[in-house]
């Protein structure tokens, strides 16, 4: 019997031609699936972008010759739409695709080796209020790499909570001086007094500290270049009353409000669902949904 994975990839190639799609994103989540792909007798492999978990160690496997490009994605479990949107962000910033590309995606369950889903997305048309993806402003933002790093931290918090307990928090990235003027300390600022180099989110210990201080009331403020300015910050900018935010709580409205009154981007982790919502200019630009099966709630 013909390998189901090969059948699905070959059908995706055919569908990409028939729909005029520019690229195919193939999500490989395990070493076993990578080994299969290297030896798979599939034509036109160079039309395919392979998406791999960021922390997947390839153990001397070489995939570069078997595909067009490689995207390293967040390593934790996400819903399928969330994985696709996250990969699109990286694909656009690295100029593998553009903001209006039509893309075919091939994937299976997170962390599994089999493939069972083909989706087609016109990035200019595919999204709705249920699956927002209005990221042009994010991609052009000078803090984009910092935003992506904070999204990874937020996804970890959303999926795992902290010490097995669910938590919610707000990160505000960029335009930090104005953000600080439009907010005040709700609790003692644990980052005050430390040198700039010791507050960079590129440092592992800072990332772990952010996950710990996310339990504090208030927002975490981070500059464009990834320097943590404060934690436990109460936002005074006022909550947004936009119709699109109906049903969302005070945390989301505060995050929307600060992104509307400053040039910042705010990222909210929902305590109840783990969902990560990114606000830009007062509106939802993107939502990502980690799976929380490993989190105790």
Beta strands, then each sheet from edge to edge (+ up, - down):
strand 1: 23-28
strand 2: 48-53
strand 3: 69-73
strand 4: 102-107
strand 5: 117-122
strand 6: 169-173
strand 7: 183-185
strand 8: 219-222
strand 9: 228-235
strand 10: 265-269
strand 11: 276-280
strand 12: 283-288
sheet 1: 3+ 2+ 1+ 4+ 5-
sheet 2: 7+ 9- 8+ 6+ 10- 11+ 12-
end
